[in-house]
């Protein structure tokens, strides 16, 4: 049964300029970003965004700079109000919230992890991690145990009395994650949270987030411009271009079935063996025991199966998910999946 979305974005438009409402009818009639700017000196930031964000999963919104991804995430907690459309959280349109209800949303239902850490330099690590309960009126003594628990969980045990300037960038971002977790909110918004980090630290933080999500099942909305990061983290992937959604869905499906030349270009250089999982290329159905040489997990990366099979394309494996056999992986199918689909050349596209 399909889960009801935790957040539902409906027909969302954002126009920046002196009088957005005056040009909205033209945008609704199909006027694009370039024409709107040339004729009316307004910027079309988001155009007809419709996205369902499922509960307990990681939704990654990605695109190049200027695609609208950071603008979009700021609509989810109303740091930005739309020109038109709805943002439903647990079925309620947050655009109807008054200031008191909006504060409640931001303090108790949503937390945010920023790219630049946003730690208060005059507060200790423990006090930074406990910002949400502190703002709600709790004393340090009241929130210390909860904040310390999450600091320990993100690998900062013993750092509670340090100040932000005494920590590395990776450690500061761990404080930001602990602060989001201490708020005990169901929804975590993460805007380019790891992009300011060095590559090795960034990989560690991605692994930490995956481990935490496997344990906590938060509803995470993660913004990035990095496709490798998006494919690693996402259960649901939304790709933006020039303020509109080009394609969305399960990352595996987008990689195997790009719907647009823009997406094809995006995924063309990806190492598929490190991204695709067995479940994406297996043959579903009953398993012929006599035809398989062993079992593999449905969520194994193809890279690990290549190593296991030592490249023997004549082998087949039974695929197991939640303890049950759900299909068969033929190594020949695996090899085919590693090759991107043929694309028309530029001349054919123009024609």
C-alpha positions as CSV (number, residue, x, y, z in Angstrom):
1,X,0.0,0.0,0.0
2,X,1.3,3.4,-0.9
3,X,2.3,5.6,2.0
4,X,0.7,9.0,2.4
5,X,3.4,11.7,1.8
6,X,4.9,13.4,4.8
7,X,5.3,16.5,2.7
8,X,3.3,17.2,-0.5
9,X,4.3,20.0,-2.8
10,X,1.4,21.0,-5.1
11,X,1.6,23.3,-8.2
12,X,4.3,25.5,-6.6
13,X,5.5,28.6,-8.3
14,X,8.0,31.2,-7.1
15,X,8.5,34.4,-9.0
16,X,11.1,37.0,-7.8
17,X,10.6,40.6,-8.7
18,X,8.7,43.8,-7.8
19,X,5.2,42.5,-8.6
20,X,5.1,38.7,-8.9
21,X,1.4,38.4,-8.9
22,X,1.0,40.6,-11.9
23,X,3.1,38.3,-14.1
24,X,1.9,35.0,-12.6
25,X,-1.0,34.6,-15.2
26,X,1.6,34.8,-18.0
27,X,3.7,32.1,-16.4
28,X,0.6,29.9,-15.9
29,X,-0.1,30.4,-19.7
30,X,3.4,29.1,-20.5
31,X,5.8,32.0,-20.4
32,X,9.3,30.7,-19.7
33,X,12.1,31.9,-17.6
34,X,14.0,33.7,-20.3
35,X,11.0,35.5,-21.8
36,X,9.8,36.5,-18.4
37,X,13.1,38.1,-17.6
38,X,13.5,39.8,-20.9
39,X,10.0,41.3,-21.1
40,X,9.0,41.8,-17.5
41,X,12.3,41.8,-15.5
42,X,11.1,39.1,-13.1
43,X,12.9,35.8,-12.3
44,X,11.0,32.5,-12.5
45,X,12.5,30.6,-9.6
46,X,10.2,27.6,-9.5
47,X,7.7,26.5,-12.0
48,X,4.8,24.1,-11.3
49,X,6.6,21.9,-8.7
50,X,4.7,18.7,-7.7
51,X,6.6,16.4,-5.4
52,X,5.5,13.9,-2.8
53,X,8.1,13.3,-0.1
54,X,7.5,9.9,1.6
55,X,7.8,9.5,5.4
56,X,10.8,7.8,6.9
57,X,12.9,8.0,3.7
58,X,15.6,10.3,2.2
59,X,14.4,12.5,-0.7
60,X,17.3,14.2,-2.5
61,X,16.6,17.3,-4.6
62,X,19.5,17.9,-7.0
63,X,20.4,20.2,-9.8
64,X,23.1,22.5,-11.0
65,X,23.5,26.0,-9.4
66,X,20.5,28.1,-10.3
67,X,18.2,25.2,-10.8
68,X,16.0,26.2,-7.8
69,X,16.8,23.5,-5.3
70,X,17.7,25.7,-2.4
71,X,14.8,27.9,-3.1
72,X,12.5,24.9,-3.0
73,X,13.7,23.5,0.3
74,X,13.2,27.0,1.9
75,X,9.5,26.7,1.0
76,X,9.2,23.6,3.2
77,X,9.5,25.6,6.4
78,X,8.3,28.9,4.9
79,X,11.6,30.7,5.0
80,X,10.3,31.6,1.6
81,X,6.6,32.0,0.7
82,X,5.5,30.8,-2.8
83,X,3.9,33.0,-5.4
84,X,1.3,30.3,-5.9
85,X,0.7,26.7,-4.8
86,X,0.6,24.6,-1.6
87,X,3.0,22.9,0.8
88,X,1.2,20.2,2.8
89,X,2.9,18.8,5.9
90,X,1.0,15.9,7.4
91,X,-1.9,17.0,5.3
92,X,-2.0,20.6,6.5
93,X,-1.2,23.5,4.2
94,X,1.5,25.4,6.1
95,X,0.7,28.5,4.1
96,X,-2.4,28.8,6.3
97,X,-0.3,28.8,9.5
98,X,-0.1,31.9,11.7
99,X,3.2,33.0,13.3
100,X,2.6,30.9,16.4
101,X,1.9,27.7,14.5
102,X,4.8,28.4,12.1
103,X,7.2,28.7,15.1
104,X,5.9,25.4,16.4
105,X,6.5,23.7,13.0
106,X,10.1,25.0,12.9
107,X,10.9,24.2,16.5
108,X,9.3,20.8,16.9
109,X,8.4,19.3,13.5
110,X,11.3,20.3,11.2
111,X,15.0,20.8,11.8
112,X,17.5,22.2,9.4
113,X,21.2,21.4,8.8
114,X,23.0,24.2,6.9
115,X,26.0,24.2,4.5
116,X,27.9,26.7,6.6
117,X,27.2,24.8,9.9
118,X,25.5,27.9,11.5
119,X,26.9,27.2,15.0
120,X,26.9,30.0,17.6
121,X,30.6,30.7,18.3
122,X,30.1,31.8,21.9
123,X,28.3,28.6,22.9
124,X,29.8,25.3,23.7
125,X,29.3,22.2,21.5
126,X,26.7,20.9,24.1
127,X,24.9,24.2,24.1
128,X,24.8,24.3,20.2
129,X,23.5,20.8,20.1
130,X,20.7,21.8,22.6
131,X,19.6,24.9,20.7
132,X,16.1,23.7,20.0
133,X,15.1,22.8,23.6
134,X,16.9,25.9,24.8
135,X,14.8,28.1,22.5
136,X,11.8,26.3,23.9
137,X,12.8,27.4,27.4
138,X,14.6,24.4,28.8
139,X,17.7,24.8,30.9
140,X,21.0,23.3,30.0
141,X,20.6,20.8,32.8
142,X,17.3,19.7,31.4
143,X,18.5,19.1,27.8
144,X,22.1,18.1,28.5
145,X,21.5,14.3,28.6
146,X,19.6,14.3,25.3
147,X,22.1,16.5,23.6
148,X,25.0,14.5,24.9
149,X,23.4,11.3,23.6
150,X,23.3,12.6,20.1
151,X,26.8,14.1,20.2
152,X,28.1,10.7,21.3
153,X,26.1,9.1,18.4
154,X,27.7,11.3,15.8
155,X,31.2,10.6,17.1
156,X,31.8,13.7,19.3
157,X,32.0,12.0,22.7
158,X,34.1,14.1,25.1
159,X,33.8,17.3,23.0
160,X,30.8,18.8,24.8
161,X,32.7,21.7,26.4
162,X,34.7,22.7,23.3
163,X,33.7,25.7,21.2
164,X,33.1,25.6,17.4
165,X,36.4,27.3,16.5
166,X,38.2,24.4,18.2
167,X,36.7,21.9,15.9
168,X,37.4,20.8,12.3
169,X,34.8,21.4,9.6
170,X,33.7,17.8,9.7
171,X,33.3,17.9,13.5
172,X,31.3,21.2,13.3
173,X,28.9,19.6,10.8
174,X,28.5,16.7,13.2
175,X,27.4,19.2,15.8
176,X,24.9,20.5,13.3
177,X,23.5,17.0,12.8
178,X,23.4,16.4,16.5
179,X,21.5,19.7,17.0
180,X,18.9,18.5,14.4
181,X,18.5,15.2,16.2
182,X,18.3,16.7,19.6
183,X,15.2,18.7,18.4
184,X,13.5,15.3,18.0
185,X,11.7,16.5,14.9
186,X,10.4,14.0,12.3
187,X,11.6,16.0,9.4
188,X,15.3,17.0,8.7
189,X,16.0,19.5,6.0
190,X,19.7,19.4,4.8
191,X,20.7,22.2,2.4
192,X,24.1,21.3,0.7
193,X,25.0,20.0,4.2
194,X,28.3,18.3,3.1
195,X,29.4,20.4,0.1
196,X,31.8,22.6,2.1
197,X,33.7,19.5,3.4
198,X,36.8,17.9,2.0
199,X,36.1,14.8,-0.1
200,X,37.2,12.2,2.5
201,X,35.3,13.9,5.3
202,X,32.3,14.3,3.0
203,X,32.3,10.5,2.4
204,X,32.4,9.9,6.2
205,X,29.5,12.2,6.7
206,X,27.4,10.5,4.0
207,X,28.1,7.1,5.6
208,X,27.1,8.6,9.0
209,X,23.9,9.9,7.6
210,X,23.1,6.5,6.0
211,X,23.7,4.7,9.3
212,X,21.6,7.2,11.3
213,X,18.8,6.9,8.8
214,X,18.8,3.1,8.9
215,X,18.3,3.4,12.7
216,X,15.9,6.4,13.0
217,X,13.9,6.5,9.7
218,X,13.5,10.3,9.6
219,X,11.9,12.1,6.7
220,X,15.0,13.7,5.2
221,X,15.1,16.3,2.4
222,X,18.6,16.6,1.2
223,X,19.8,19.2,-1.3
224,X,22.9,18.6,-3.4
225,X,24.5,19.4,-6.8
226,X,26.5,16.2,-6.7
227,X,25.0,13.3,-8.6
228,X,27.2,10.7,-6.9
229,X,26.1,12.0,-3.5
230,X,22.5,12.0,-4.6
231,X,22.6,8.4,-5.9
232,X,24.3,7.3,-2.7
233,X,21.8,8.8,-0.3
234,X,18.5,9.0,-2.0
235,X,15.5,6.7,-1.7
236,X,13.6,9.2,-3.9
237,X,15.4,11.5,-6.3
238,X,14.1,14.8,-7.8
239,X,16.2,16.5,-10.5
240,X,15.6,20.2,-11.2
241,X,16.6,22.4,-14.1
242,X,15.8,26.1,-14.5
243,X,13.2,25.8,-11.7
244,X,11.2,22.9,-13.0
245,X,11.3,19.1,-12.3
246,X,12.9,17.2,-15.2
247,X,12.5,13.8,-13.7
248,X,11.8,12.2,-10.3
249,X,11.6,8.7,-8.9
250,X,13.8,5.9,-7.5
251,X,17.5,6.7,-8.4
252,X,18.0,3.2,-9.9
253,X,15.1,3.7,-12.3
254,X,16.3,7.2,-13.3
255,X,19.8,5.9,-14.0
256,X,18.4,3.0,-16.1
257,X,15.6,5.0,-17.8
258,X,16.5,8.6,-18.2
259,X,13.5,10.5,-19.6
260,X,15.3,13.5,-21.1
261,X,18.6,14.3,-22.9
262,X,19.5,16.5,-19.9
263,X,19.2,13.5,-17.6
264,X,21.1,11.3,-20.0
265,X,24.0,13.8,-19.9
266,X,23.8,13.9,-16.2
267,X,24.2,10.1,-15.7
268,X,26.5,9.4,-18.7
269,X,29.7,9.4,-16.7
270,X,28.4,7.6,-13.6
271,X,30.2,4.4,-12.5
272,X,27.1,2.2,-12.7
273,X,28.6,-0.7,-10.9
274,X,29.0,1.4,-7.8
275,X,25.5,2.8,-7.9
276,X,23.1,0.2,-9.3
277,X,21.8,-2.5,-7.0
278,X,20.9,-6.1,-7.7
279,X,17.2,-5.5,-7.4
280,X,17.3,-3.1,-10.4
281,X,18.6,-5.7,-12.9
282,X,17.4,-9.0,-11.5
283,X,14.7,-11.2,-13.2
284,X,11.8,-11.4,-10.7
285,X,10.0,-14.6,-10.0
286,X,10.7,-18.2,-8.9
287,X,14.3,-19.3,-8.7
288,X,15.6,-22.5,-10.4
289,X,17.8,-24.0,-7.8
290,X,19.7,-26.0,-10.3
291,X,20.6,-22.9,-12.3
292,X,22.2,-20.8,-9.5
293,X,25.5,-20.9,-7.8
294,X,24.7,-19.1,-4.7
295,X,22.6,-16.3,-3.1
296,X,23.1,-12.5,-3.1
297,X,21.1,-9.7,-1.4
298,X,18.7,-7.6,-3.4
299,X,20.4,-4.4,-2.2
300,X,24.0,-5.5,-3.0
301,X,25.8,-3.2,-5.4
302,X,26.7,-4.7,-8.8
303,X,30.3,-4.0,-8.1
304,X,30.4,-6.5,-5.3
305,X,28.6,-9.1,-7.5
306,X,31.2,-8.6,-10.2
307,X,33.9,-9.3,-7.7
308,X,32.0,-12.4,-6.4
309,X,31.5,-13.8,-9.9
310,X,35.1,-12.9,-11.0
311,X,33.5,-11.7,-14.2
312,X,32.1,-15.1,-15.3
313,X,29.1,-14.1,-17.4
314,X,27.7,-17.6,-17.4
315,X,26.8,-17.5,-13.7
316,X,23.4,-16.9,-12.1
317,X,22.6,-16.0,-8.5
318,X,19.4,-16.3,-6.4
319,X,18.4,-12.9,-5.1
320,X,17.3,-12.7,-1.5
321,X,15.3,-9.9,0.1
322,X,14.1,-10.0,3.7
323,X,15.0,-13.7,4.0
324,X,13.0,-14.8,0.9
325,X,14.2,-15.5,-2.6
326,X,12.6,-13.0,-4.9
327,X,14.4,-13.5,-8.3
328,X,17.5,-14.4,-10.2
329,X,20.4,-12.3,-11.3
330,X,22.0,-13.4,-14.6
331,X,25.5,-11.9,-14.8
332,X,24.9,-11.3,-18.5
333,X,22.0,-8.9,-17.5
334,X,24.3,-7.3,-15.1
335,X,26.9,-6.6,-17.8
336,X,24.2,-5.1,-20.1
337,X,23.1,-2.8,-17.3
338,X,26.5,-1.3,-17.0
339,X,26.3,0.1,-20.6
340,X,24.2,3.3,-21.0
341,X,21.5,3.1,-23.6
342,X,22.3,4.3,-27.1
343,X,21.6,8.0,-27.4
344,X,21.0,9.9,-30.6
345,X,23.8,12.1,-31.7
346,X,23.5,15.9,-31.6
347,X,22.4,16.1,-35.3
348,X,19.6,13.6,-34.7
349,X,18.4,15.5,-31.7
350,X,18.2,18.8,-33.6
351,X,16.4,17.1,-36.4
